[in-house]
Amino acid sequence: MPRKGPMCIFRSLCYASLLFGVLNLSAASVRGQNLSPALERCSVFPPQNRSEFCRVDREGQVPDGPATLTLELTATTGPILVAGYKIAETQNYNGSYLGPLVELRPGDLFKVRFLNALAPAGIRLGAHHHGQNASSASDQTNLHTHGLIVTPNNAAVTAKGDGDNVFAQLGRGQSLDYNIKIPTALPASILDLPSGIIPHPAGLYWYHAHLHGVSASQLAGGMSGLISIGRPDSNVVGPDDATTDALRAKTDVIHALLRDIQIVSGTTPDKAAGSPAAWMPIEDPALCLGTSAAVADRPGFCSGSDASKIWLFTVNGDRFPTWDVHSGRNLLLRIANTSASASYVLSLFDAAAPGVRVSYELLSVDGVVPTTKSAASPSPIAPVTDALRLMPAGRAEIYIRNDADNPNKRLLVLQTEGLQTGSDPSTGDNWPQVQLAQIVLEPSGPPPGTLSLRLAPQTVTTLQQPSETHPLAATALPVGCVRDLDATKLEHRRITFTQRVDGWGIRTELVAPPNLTGVHPIGMFRAVAGTTVGPIPFERYLKGDGSVNWDGGDVGSNPKSPKHVCVSLSTGHGQLWEISNPTGELHNFHIHQSKFRIATDKDLSRYGIDPQTTVTNPTAKLQNAKGADDLYIWHDTMPIEAAGRVFIVINFDAEEQIGKFVFHCHILEHEDSGLMAPVEVIP
């Protein structure tokens, strides 16, 4: 049963014996008790909570048949309750700091009846109203389903389609029906798996506001919620069905939505009890630099020299909660960083030994179970880690065991270890060290046998092949497109994050080696003529009404109307992208409708790059993870260190990826300041 107290978590990859896998996606109820009642649940799984915001309809009333889940979501302005405080006014969903947890399966239809009822005046959300009318931007909004591989189109007045559309701009009083089909037949090649099809990966995703210029403040106020695909325990898998059933039967599930918010109040957090507070919509990352409080005296919050300014780090809207894990049971902790800009370095330690991290098993990252490399074991043991850097939008599922012989009660504390994001103390942000929650592990007797977790491979169906794609030459290149890369000429795409006097910007270009023989130092690669755009902020792609000018103009001749990145499915598999960050501050690369993995030395050599000449992020890989070297870890967010670069492999193979979307830094203060660019995928 949940109660108040501290908890604990992770940073690399966890305990050595855990198995990853995608499971049976039937609507059978999850055996483990969900220990997160603070999150309203809108689910296709029984018991289906009926509420004014949620409805589930099934085709032909078949219990396990495809379902349509309809979520009523209203963007509104008003007071919210957070960690015992009554905050006077934020922009939020349905009058709550936490959007409902939505649980779906592949084949289901996710419908959102989205209404913008934001107040026309009142709180101001910052200064970044780029490409929009600054007097009205703060009462506009839209919606994005983060991490889902679904079509980016959506029904609107001027366009027809169904899916995820971050270019919608809904003014006060406007509404939009989102209809998002969760795929059952994605090309297996999208995750470098053998030819065939796979269902949409089971895992943790989320939805949130995504209007350029105000996204950071809208998220900070409460405009987001979690999405889960598949059973909550889908990725708890053993070496056989019997072991899987036994593991799930003794597994409890917690959804841990991490979010920070800064407030002003004359009441300390331990005495909040409904006390009034004012929201600070423009976050100050240096707020706690002046604190002298020990980490043990920062249970879910910190403050600096001005004690009335309080930085809350909440879990499911609560401050420093405690969960009990009963004797012989294990805990699946599904964690999402839904903060707008704050990064977490999550670790779990035993209160009896506060300087020692506790290891755990890692089941998924960013909603996808890791897949094996060609030479690796087809059924590897799950990697083990003791810490995880979770940047904004990052998700992870970790498994904490309490089924071993443990005669004493243990108290585990989940903390963020703090992070300085600049190349030196004078630059970047200072995310503080704070204790987030605690887990009480009740004493356990010796288990009847060892039940090991492994990484189960994605289930590939070979009876049906993905739809054929058309060669690029057979499809006219849309106006405004920069052509796709040509791997036969060893071209790869370089994305460079840049700092400008007026904010941030992105340069995109195709680069190639001096010749096609052998491998070359990365410093010898040069931009291909006619493919460079920028560096420019996102607002340079926008018209006066805030919509994207997809028609563009000739590169270099019309800087106010640049061309944009275009990718063809016919040449989209195995693309190499170089994400470069020559700035003095940490960034967080994210692309919509896609997943990617870190490139291997073999990948680099295939594109003519000498791997010995590349220096990648030391923290891009899960360094502390034992057993991860033989795995492909799939991401939709990736830290790019100051003065660093990361090479990624990204596959554009699915028809669901066709359309127009964006890539950007998911530190949303950076995105709002221009660090975003449009991309178009064509057949």
MIZALUM-722516 format. One line per 4 residues: for each residue y negated, x, z negated of C-alpha. Coordinates in steps of 0.2 Angstrom, whole numbers, plus 5000, padded with zeros to 4 digits. Example, Ala and Ser with C-alpha at 12.3 -4.5 7.8 and 13.67 -1.06 7.14 Angstrom:
2
5022,5062,4961 ~ 5005,5068,4964;
//
This chain:
683
5000,5000,5000 ~ 4983,5007,5004 ~ 4971,5011,4990 ~ 4956,5022,4987;
4957,5041,4986 ~ 4959,5057,4997 ~ 4970,5061,5012 ~ 4974,5076,5024;
4977,5082,5042 ~ 4980,5095,5054 ~ 4973,5107,5068 ~ 4986,5115,5079;
5003,5108,5083 ~ 5014,5103,5068 ~ 5031,5104,5060 ~ 5045,5112,5071;
5058,5099,5072 ~ 5049,5084,5080 ~ 5054,5075,5096 ~ 5041,5068,5109;
5045,5054,5120 ~ 5041,5038,5128 ~ 5051,5024,5122 ~ 5057,5006,5124;
5042,4996,5128 ~ 5049,4980,5123 ~ 5039,4968,5111 ~ 5051,4970,5097;
5042,4972,5081 ~ 5038,4990,5074 ~ 5049,4993,5059 ~ 5036,5004,5050;
5022,4995,5041 ~ 5005,4997,5048 ~ 4995,5004,5033 ~ 4978,5002,5041;
4972,4984,5037 ~ 4953,4989,5039 ~ 4956,4988,5058 ~ 4957,4970,5065;
4972,4970,5076 ~ 4973,4961,5093 ~ 4991,4964,5099 ~ 5004,4958,5111;
5017,4963,5098 ~ 5022,4952,5084 ~ 5015,4947,5073 ~ 5001,4942,5084;
4985,4940,5074 ~ 4976,4925,5080 ~ 4957,4926,5078 ~ 4941,4920,5086;
4940,4936,5096 ~ 4958,4938,5102 ~ 4970,4928,5113 ~ 4987,4932,5120;
4995,4922,5134 ~ 5012,4926,5141 ~ 5019,4922,5159 ~ 5031,4908,5157;
5031,4910,5138 ~ 5044,4924,5139 ~ 5043,4933,5123 ~ 5045,4950,5131;
5036,4945,5147 ~ 5020,4952,5154 ~ 5005,4946,5144 ~ 4987,4944,5146;
4977,4949,5131 ~ 4959,4942,5131 ~ 4947,4951,5119 ~ 4930,4942,5116;
4918,4957,5114 ~ 4899,4954,5110 ~ 4887,4968,5109 ~ 4875,4963,5096;
4861,4970,5084 ~ 4862,4967,5066 ~ 4868,4973,5049 ~ 4885,4981,5046;
4896,4986,5031 ~ 4901,5004,5030 ~ 4909,5013,5016 ~ 4902,5001,5003;
4884,5001,5011 ~ 4876,4987,5019 ~ 4866,4995,5033 ~ 4852,4985,5039;
4854,4986,5058 ~ 4864,4995,5071 ~ 4870,4990,5088 ~ 4888,4986,5086;
4903,4974,5092 ~ 4905,4957,5085 ~ 4894,4961,5070 ~ 4906,4975,5064;
4906,4994,5062 ~ 4924,4994,5069 ~ 4930,4986,5085 ~ 4947,4977,5085;
4963,4988,5088 ~ 4970,4982,5105 ~ 4989,4984,5107 ~ 4996,4983,5125;
5011,4988,5136 ~ 5012,4994,5154 ~ 5012,4978,5164 ~ 5000,4969,5153;
4983,4963,5159 ~ 4968,4967,5147 ~ 4954,4955,5149 ~ 4937,4958,5140;
4925,4944,5140 ~ 4910,4955,5137 ~ 4893,4948,5132 ~ 4877,4958,5129;
4868,4950,5115 ~ 4858,4965,5109 ~ 4841,4962,5102 ~ 4826,4965,5114;
4817,4975,5101 ~ 4819,4984,5084 ~ 4829,5000,5083 ~ 4825,5013,5095;
4840,5024,5101 ~ 4832,5040,5106 ~ 4822,5048,5120 ~ 4835,5050,5133;
4832,5034,5144 ~ 4835,5044,5160 ~ 4834,5034,5177 ~ 4830,5018,5168;
4815,5009,5161 ~ 4813,5016,5144 ~ 4806,5000,5137 ~ 4822,4990,5141;
4836,5003,5141 ~ 4840,5001,5123 ~ 4845,4983,5125 ~ 4856,4987,5140;
4875,4992,5139 ~ 4892,4992,5147 ~ 4910,4996,5143 ~ 4922,5010,5146;
4941,5011,5143 ~ 4943,5030,5139 ~ 4958,5039,5144 ~ 4967,5025,5153;
4973,5029,5171 ~ 4967,5012,5179 ~ 4956,5008,5193 ~ 4938,5011,5191;
4932,4995,5200 ~ 4927,4979,5192 ~ 4921,4962,5197 ~ 4902,4961,5198;
4889,4952,5208 ~ 4889,4965,5222 ~ 4906,4972,5221 ~ 4924,4965,5220;
4938,4973,5210 ~ 4946,4974,5194 ~ 4946,4988,5181 ~ 4935,5001,5172;
4917,5002,5178 ~ 4904,5013,5169 ~ 4891,5010,5182 ~ 4888,4992,5176;
4871,4989,5168 ~ 4871,4973,5158 ~ 4855,4967,5151 ~ 4852,4956,5137;
4860,4939,5140 ~ 4871,4945,5154 ~ 4890,4945,5153 ~ 4905,4953,5163;
4923,4949,5163 ~ 4933,4965,5164 ~ 4951,4963,5170 ~ 4961,4979,5168;
4979,4980,5173 ~ 4990,4993,5164 ~ 5000,5001,5177 ~ 5019,5001,5177;
5022,5012,5192 ~ 5011,5028,5192 ~ 5017,5042,5203 ~ 5027,5054,5191;
5018,5069,5200 ~ 5002,5064,5191 ~ 5010,5073,5176 ~ 5019,5086,5187;
5036,5077,5185 ~ 5049,5075,5198 ~ 5046,5063,5213 ~ 5046,5044,5207;
5036,5033,5196 ~ 5032,5032,5178 ~ 5024,5018,5167 ~ 5007,5021,5160;
5010,5034,5146 ~ 5012,5027,5129 ~ 4999,5033,5116 ~ 4982,5031,5109;
4966,5027,5119 ~ 4950,5019,5115 ~ 4935,5009,5122 ~ 4917,5011,5120;
4899,5009,5127 ~ 4895,5021,5141 ~ 4877,5018,5147 ~ 4869,5034,5151;
4854,5038,5140 ~ 4859,5028,5125 ~ 4878,5030,5123 ~ 4877,5042,5108;
4867,5030,5097 ~ 4877,5015,5103 ~ 4893,5023,5098 ~ 4886,5029,5082;
4881,5011,5077 ~ 4899,5004,5080 ~ 4901,5001,5098 ~ 4919,5006,5100;
4937,5002,5096 ~ 4955,5009,5098 ~ 4967,5005,5112 ~ 4986,5008,5110;
4998,5008,5124 ~ 5016,5004,5120 ~ 5023,5002,5103 ~ 5014,5011,5089;
5029,5022,5086 ~ 5033,5024,5104 ~ 5032,5043,5103 ~ 5044,5044,5087;
5060,5049,5096 ~ 5076,5058,5091 ~ 5089,5066,5102 ~ 5098,5050,5104;
5096,5031,5102 ~ 5104,5030,5085 ~ 5093,5044,5078 ~ 5077,5036,5086;
5081,5020,5077 ~ 5084,5029,5061 ~ 5068,5039,5062 ~ 5057,5023,5066;
5065,5013,5052 ~ 5058,5026,5040 ~ 5041,5028,5048 ~ 5025,5021,5042;
5010,5020,5055 ~ 4992,5023,5051 ~ 4978,5022,5064 ~ 4965,5033,5058;
4948,5030,5067 ~ 4936,5044,5063 ~ 4918,5041,5064 ~ 4902,5048,5056;
4885,5040,5053 ~ 4869,5046,5044 ~ 4860,5034,5033 ~ 4845,5034,5021;
4849,5026,5004 ~ 4843,5028,4986 ~ 4861,5025,4980 ~ 4875,5038,4979;
4891,5034,4989 ~ 4901,5032,4973 ~ 4890,5018,4968 ~ 4887,5010,4985;
4895,4993,4981 ~ 4885,4984,4994 ~ 4869,4994,4992 ~ 4856,4993,5006;
4854,5007,5018 ~ 4845,5012,5033 ~ 4853,5020,5049 ~ 4847,5036,5056;
4851,5033,5075 ~ 4846,5051,5080 ~ 4858,5062,5071 ~ 4853,5078,5063;
4867,5090,5064 ~ 4859,5102,5051 ~ 4857,5088,5038 ~ 4870,5096,5026;
4865,5114,5028 ~ 4856,5114,5012 ~ 4870,5107,5001 ~ 4877,5117,4987;
4891,5105,4983 ~ 4908,5112,4984 ~ 4920,5105,4997 ~ 4930,5096,4983;
4914,5087,4979 ~ 4911,5080,4997 ~ 4924,5066,4997 ~ 4919,5058,5014;
4901,5063,5014 ~ 4888,5076,5012 ~ 4870,5078,5009 ~ 4857,5091,5009;
4841,5095,5000 ~ 4836,5077,5002 ~ 4849,5067,4992 ~ 4843,5051,5000;
4849,5056,5017 ~ 4868,5054,5017 ~ 4880,5059,5031 ~ 4896,5048,5030;
4912,5054,5037 ~ 4923,5038,5037 ~ 4941,5034,5041 ~ 4942,5016,5047;
4925,5013,5040 ~ 4930,5018,5023 ~ 4925,5033,5013 ~ 4939,5045,5007;
4954,5032,5008 ~ 4971,5036,5000 ~ 4988,5031,5007 ~ 5004,5031,4998;
5020,5036,5007 ~ 5035,5030,4998 ~ 5051,5040,4994 ~ 5061,5044,5009;
5048,5038,5022 ~ 5038,5048,5034 ~ 5020,5045,5041 ~ 5015,5044,5059;
4996,5047,5059 ~ 4987,5042,5075 ~ 4970,5049,5074 ~ 4955,5047,5086;
4938,5055,5085 ~ 4927,5041,5089 ~ 4911,5050,5083 ~ 4897,5051,5096;
4894,5070,5095 ~ 4903,5077,5079 ~ 4918,5089,5081 ~ 4932,5090,5068;
4943,5104,5064 ~ 4957,5094,5055 ~ 4969,5102,5043 ~ 4980,5096,5029;
4982,5105,5013 ~ 4992,5102,4997 ~ 4980,5098,4982 ~ 4990,5110,4972;
4987,5124,4984 ~ 4970,5120,4992 ~ 4969,5137,5002 ~ 4986,5134,5011;
4987,5123,5026 ~ 5002,5111,5027 ~ 5011,5111,5044 ~ 5015,5095,5054;
5023,5090,5070 ~ 5012,5085,5085 ~ 5018,5070,5096 ~ 5005,5068,5108;
4987,5073,5113 ~ 4974,5062,5121 ~ 4987,5048,5123 ~ 5000,5058,5133;
5016,5066,5127 ~ 5018,5084,5132 ~ 5029,5087,5147 ~ 5041,5102,5150;
5038,5116,5162 ~ 5051,5118,5176 ~ 5061,5132,5167 ~ 5060,5124,5149;
5072,5114,5140 ~ 5073,5096,5146 ~ 5073,5090,5128 ~ 5062,5102,5118;
5058,5102,5099 ~ 5041,5095,5096 ~ 5028,5109,5092 ~ 5023,5113,5075;
5005,5116,5070 ~ 4993,5117,5054 ~ 4976,5113,5062 ~ 4968,5104,5076;
4951,5105,5084 ~ 4947,5087,5088 ~ 4931,5086,5098 ~ 4922,5069,5102;
4935,5057,5110 ~ 4950,5068,5106 ~ 4966,5059,5100 ~ 4982,5066,5093;
4998,5059,5084 ~ 5005,5069,5070 ~ 5020,5067,5060 ~ 5021,5070,5041;
5037,5070,5033 ~ 5042,5064,5016 ~ 5061,5062,5019 ~ 5066,5080,5012;
5072,5084,4995 ~ 5055,5084,4985 ~ 5057,5080,4966 ~ 5038,5080,4963;
5024,5069,4969 ~ 5013,5078,4981 ~ 4994,5075,4985 ~ 4989,5080,5003;
4971,5081,5008 ~ 4965,5079,5025 ~ 4949,5088,5028 ~ 4938,5094,5042;
4935,5112,5040 ~ 4918,5112,5048 ~ 4912,5120,5065 ~ 4897,5130,5071;
4896,5126,5089 ~ 4883,5139,5095 ~ 4886,5157,5100 ~ 4876,5162,5084;
4870,5153,5069 ~ 4853,5149,5077 ~ 4860,5139,5091 ~ 4872,5124,5093;
4876,5111,5079 ~ 4883,5113,5062 ~ 4897,5101,5058 ~ 4900,5101,5040;
4916,5104,5030 ~ 4921,5087,5022 ~ 4936,5080,5014 ~ 4941,5064,5024;
4956,5056,5015 ~ 4971,5059,5005 ~ 4990,5055,5006 ~ 5001,5053,4991;
5019,5058,4995 ~ 5030,5050,4982 ~ 5045,5060,4975 ~ 5061,5060,4987;
5079,5064,4985 ~ 5089,5074,4997 ~ 5091,5065,5014 ~ 5108,5060,5020;
5106,5071,5035 ~ 5092,5080,5046 ~ 5084,5068,5058 ~ 5074,5079,5070;
5060,5074,5082 ~ 5060,5081,5099 ~ 5049,5079,5114 ~ 5057,5065,5125;
5053,5067,5144 ~ 5043,5053,5152 ~ 5055,5041,5160 ~ 5055,5044,5179;
5061,5030,5190 ~ 5067,5036,5207 ~ 5071,5019,5215 ~ 5054,5017,5221;
5042,5030,5228 ~ 5023,5030,5226 ~ 5013,5023,5240 ~ 5010,5035,5255;
4993,5043,5256 ~ 4984,5045,5272 ~ 4978,5063,5278 ~ 4960,5067,5275;
4957,5069,5293 ~ 4962,5051,5296 ~ 4949,5045,5284 ~ 4930,5046,5287;
4921,5056,5274 ~ 4909,5044,5265 ~ 4891,5047,5267 ~ 4885,5057,5252;
4901,5066,5249 ~ 4904,5085,5247 ~ 4921,5088,5255 ~ 4937,5091,5245;
4943,5108,5242 ~ 4955,5116,5255 ~ 4969,5125,5245 ~ 4976,5133,5261;
4959,5143,5261 ~ 4962,5147,5242 ~ 4947,5136,5238 ~ 4945,5129,5220;
4931,5119,5212 ~ 4919,5126,5200 ~ 4910,5115,5188 ~ 4896,5124,5178;
4887,5117,5163 ~ 4869,5123,5163 ~ 4855,5122,5151 ~ 4838,5117,5157;
4820,5116,5150 ~ 4822,5097,5151 ~ 4839,5095,5145 ~ 4856,5099,5152;
4863,5099,5170 ~ 4879,5102,5181 ~ 4881,5113,5196 ~ 4897,5109,5207;
4903,5120,5221 ~ 4918,5126,5230 ~ 4922,5144,5229 ~ 4934,5155,5238;
4940,5174,5238 ~ 4934,5187,5251 ~ 4950,5185,5260 ~ 4967,5176,5259;
4978,5192,5255 ~ 4984,5195,5238 ~ 4975,5191,5222 ~ 4956,5195,5218;
4946,5197,5202 ~ 4937,5180,5198 ~ 4920,5189,5200 ~ 4923,5191,5219;
4924,5172,5222 ~ 4909,5166,5231 ~ 4902,5148,5234 ~ 4907,5140,5251;
4892,5136,5262 ~ 4886,5118,5261 ~ 4896,5114,5245 ~ 4884,5118,5231;
4875,5104,5222 ~ 4863,5108,5207 ~ 4862,5113,5194 ~ 4854,5095,5191;
4855,5082,5177 ~ 4864,5066,5180 ~ 4848,5056,5182 ~ 4844,5065,5198;
4859,5055,5206 ~ 4850,5039,5200 ~ 4839,5027,5209 ~ 4824,5019,5200;
4834,5005,5194 ~ 4847,5016,5185 ~ 4861,5014,5199 ~ 4869,5029,5207;
4863,5034,5224 ~ 4880,5037,5232 ~ 4873,5039,5250 ~ 4865,5056,5244;
4856,5068,5256 ~ 4859,5085,5264 ~ 4862,5098,5251 ~ 4847,5108,5248;
4835,5097,5259 ~ 4833,5082,5248 ~ 4835,5088,5230 ~ 4831,5070,5223;
4846,5063,5232 ~ 4860,5075,5231 ~ 4878,5074,5237 ~ 4892,5071,5225;
4910,5078,5222 ~ 4923,5069,5233 ~ 4942,5071,5232 ~ 4955,5064,5243;
4973,5058,5238 ~ 4980,5067,5253 ~ 4974,5084,5246 ~ 4973,5079,5227;
4989,5086,5220 ~ 4988,5102,5210 ~ 4969,5105,5212 ~ 4962,5120,5202;
4946,5116,5193 ~ 4936,5130,5184 ~ 4925,5123,5170 ~ 4912,5136,5166;
4900,5136,5152 ~ 4887,5151,5152 ~ 4876,5142,5139 ~ 4875,5147,5121;
4883,5131,5115 ~ 4900,5123,5114 ~ 4904,5109,5126 ~ 4918,5096,5129;
4923,5092,5147 ~ 4930,5075,5150 ~ 4934,5066,5167 ~ 4938,5048,5169;
4954,5040,5176 ~ 4964,5056,5175 ~ 4973,5069,5165 ~ 4973,5088,5166;
4982,5103,5159 ~ 4977,5121,5157 ~ 4981,5132,5172 ~ 4995,5145,5170;
4994,5162,5177 ~ 5006,5156,5191 ~ 4993,5142,5195 ~ 4979,5155,5196;
4989,5167,5207 ~ 4993,5153,5219 ~ 4974,5151,5222 ~ 4971,5169,5224;
4964,5173,5207 ~ 4970,5188,5197 ~ 4975,5181,5180 ~ 4971,5198,5172;
4952,5196,5177 ~ 4950,5179,5169 ~ 4945,5176,5151 ~ 4948,5158,5145;
4944,5149,5129 ~ 4953,5156,5114 ~ 4954,5139,5107 ~ 4958,5129,5123;
4976,5132,5120 ~ 4984,5126,5104 ~ 4985,5143,5097 ~ 4994,5139,5080;
5007,5128,5089 ~ 5024,5134,5087 ~ 5035,5130,5102 ~ 5021,5124,5114;
5021,5138,5126 ~ 5035,5130,5137 ~ 5025,5114,5137 ~ 5012,5106,5148;
4999,5099,5136 ~ 4990,5085,5145 ~ 4972,5081,5140 ~ 4957,5071,5145;
4945,5081,5134 ~ 4944,5100,5133 ~ 4933,5111,5123 ~ 4923,5124,5133;
4917,5138,5122 ~ 4899,5145,5123 ~ 4899,5159,5137 ~ 4917,5154,5141;
4927,5146,5155 ~ 4943,5136,5156 ~ 4954,5134,5172 ~ 4963,5117,5173;
4975,5109,5185 ~ 4972,5091,5189 ~ 4982,5079,5200 ~ 4974,5065,5210;
4990,5056,5216 ~ 4988,5038,5210 ~ 4980,5023,5219 ~ 4973,5019,5203;
4962,5034,5204 ~ 4953,5028,5220 ~ 4935,5024,5217 ~ 4919,5030,5209;
4918,5037,5191 ~ 4911,5052,5182 ~ 4915,5068,5173 ~ 4904,5074,5159;
4902,5083,5142 ~ 4909,5071,5129 ~ 4897,5077,5116 ~ 4887,5061,5120;
4870,5068,5115 ~ 4873,5081,5129 ~ 4879,5068,5141 ~ 4863,5057,5137;
4853,5072,5141 ~ 4860,5074,5158 ~ 4877,5083,5157 ~ 4886,5072,5168;
4890,5070,5187 ~ 4898,5057,5198 ~ 4914,5059,5207 ~ 4922,5049,5221;
4941,5048,5225 ~ 4946,5042,5243 ~ 4963,5038,5251;
//
